[in-house]
Amino acid sequence: MKKKNKSRIRVYSLIFFALCIVFGKTFIYQVKEKNRLNNKIQTLKDRKDKLDSEITEAKDNLQKVDTEEFIKKVAREKLKMVEKDEIVVKYKDND
């Protein structure tokens, strides 16, 4: 009888340790996965904040489009236009 009890205890101990290993690995995997997902969430939040600021800036620029100052600025920078009383001076590059 005592040998039977000892063998039962060994079997139950092995089952217990096997379950501990399985649950331990599962727990470690879940912790790692949670950390990975939290990092991804933070990255996405940072990206969202950046896009929100770009949207705000674009809205501000859109409101400025109809101003005369903006139109003159674009005409000067993009179209290389000058006003009537201005003189254009160009320097020759020695490159």
Beta strands, then each sheet from edge to edge (+ up, - down):
end
